[in-house]
Amino acid sequence: MSLMTVKEVAAYLGVQDVRVERLERESLLVSKDKDTDGNPLFDSSDVERYKQLAERLGGI
């Protein structure tokens, strides 16, 4: 399991950081852990699956 930061997820999805934080708050993208500052960390395979699902549903 490879963990990604909010910035890395935002870059991968092509969205702003605040969008990733909102997805996490709304439980659409679930964080696996927190870093030392309390920021969410996401499993890269979950992020990839979310991107595929979002693209099938019409975009992120």
PELINCOR-V931747 format. One record per residue. N is the residue number from 1. RES is the residue in one letter. PHI is phi in whole degrees, -180 to 180 (* if undefined). PSI is psi in whole degrees, -180 to 180 (none if undefined). OMEGA is omega in whole degrees, -180 to 180 (none if undefined). Layout:
# PELINCOR-V931747
N:RES:PHI:PSI:OMEGA ; N:RES:PHI:PSI:OMEGA
This chain:
# PELINCOR-V931747
1:M:*:123:178 ; 2:S:-106:127:-178 ; 3:L:-95:143:-180 ; 4:M:-120:144:176 ; 5:T:-81:171:178 ; 6:V:-59:-44:-180 ; 7:K:-62:-42:180 ; 8:E:-66:-41:178 ; 9:V:-65:-44:180 ; 10:A:-60:-43:179 ; 11:A:-64:-43:-179 ; 12:Y:-64:-41:-179 ; 13:L:-85:-15:-179 ; 14:G:75:36:180 ; 15:V:-128:175:178 ; 16:Q:-82:159:180 ; 17:D:-56:-41:-178 ; 18:V:-63:-31:177 ; 19:R:-65:-42:179 ; 20:V:-65:-43:179 ; 21:E:-63:-38:178 ; 22:R:-68:-40:177 ; 23:L:-60:-38:179 ; 24:E:-71:-43:179 ; 25:R:-62:-37:-179 ; 26:E:-88:7:178 ; 27:S:61:28:175 ; 28:L:-88:-22:175 ; 29:L:-137:110:-171 ; 30:V:-92:128:178 ; 31:S:-78:149:-180 ; 32:K:-97:-23:-175 ; 33:D:-161:178:175 ; 34:K:-126:147:175 ; 35:D:-83:-176:-177 ; 36:T:-64:-23:179 ; 37:D:-92:0:-180 ; 38:G:88:9:178 ; 39:N:-82:144:-178 ; 40:P:-69:148:174 ; 41:L:-121:137:-174 ; 42:F:-117:144:175 ; 43:D:-71:129:-176 ; 44:S:-61:-34:179 ; 45:S:-69:-35:175 ; 46:D:-65:-40:179 ; 47:V:-64:-42:179 ; 48:E:-64:-44:178 ; 49:R:-64:-39:178 ; 50:Y:-62:-44:-179 ; 51:K:-62:-44:179 ; 52:Q:-63:-43:180 ; 53:L:-65:-45:-179 ; 54:A:-62:-40:179 ; 55:E:-66:-38:178 ; 56:R:-67:-30:-179 ; 57:L:-88:-1:175 ; 58:G:118:8:176 ; 59:G:121:168:-176 ; 60:I:-90:none:none
